[in-house]
Amino acid sequence: MKLFDLSGKIAIVTGGSQGIGFGIARGLAMAGATVIIANRRAAEGERAVESLKKEGLSAVAIPTDVSRKSSLEALVAKVISDFGRIDILVNNAATIIRKPAEDFTEEEWDQIFNTNLRGLFFCAQLVGREMIKQRRGKIINISSVLSQMVQPGRSVYAVAKAGVSHLTRALALEWGKYHINVNAIGPGLTITPLNQKYFEENPKELKNIVASIPLGREAYPPDYAGAAIFLASDASDYITGQTLLVDGGMTLA
């Protein structure tokens, strides 16, 4: 359906080599976009690109550390040099540390915020400048259900993700006049390489969370492709500043 067609679009996905990022990158590529996987670990990015190319999809990898503004500047410059524009940005790269609030160190706080919020802002800023010149673009920030609710041991992560959702609103307000849509996706409980080991070691916690989800199951990375395609496509042209919760109803409980 042309409404969701991304043919010819140039999309950057940070942290796109695995997990939710890869699920979204694959979805955008299947909808016709050329996907740039911006990943800190170069080998992982290349493996992800190889996997997509085996499916006949268009993708390239550019090693990027989102916690360093200079690395983000290099990413944007490379994409503009090679492709001439940026149509879609998926700000996905993130990290999490699980521990009681009273035990967090200053370094751990900085680690989470430098990637999850600071890096996300500067990536949006740098890409946004190009989209302002283009007078069009779609930015999708990956937030979390924890922007709307809290769970034990995830205090700093939740605060950072709440910041992502609020920043999404702020950028949408400022950049709407340039025909730039800025929205967010709020994933629910998702099994990814980032948390798989944790839940294998804490099966009771996983069972309890799943029991609270109205749709009765956890999510996996492909579950986010549809939401991302929608927000990246013409189908969402009159939607901006929103956090679309893709959580199986988790926040309803």
Secondary structure, DSSP 8 states (H G I E B T S, - for coil): -GGG--TT-EEEEETTTSHHHHHHHHHHHHTT-EEEEEESSHHHHHHHHHHHHHTT--EEEEE--TT-HHHHHHHHHHHHHHHS---EEEE-------S-GGG--HHHHHHHHIIIIIIHHHHHHHHHHHHHHHT-EEEEEE--GGGTS--TT-HHHHHHHHHHHHHHHHHHHHHGGGTEEEEEEEE-SB--TTTHHHHHH-HHHHHHHHHT-TT-S-B-GGGGHHHHHHHHSGGGTT--S-EEEESTTGGG-
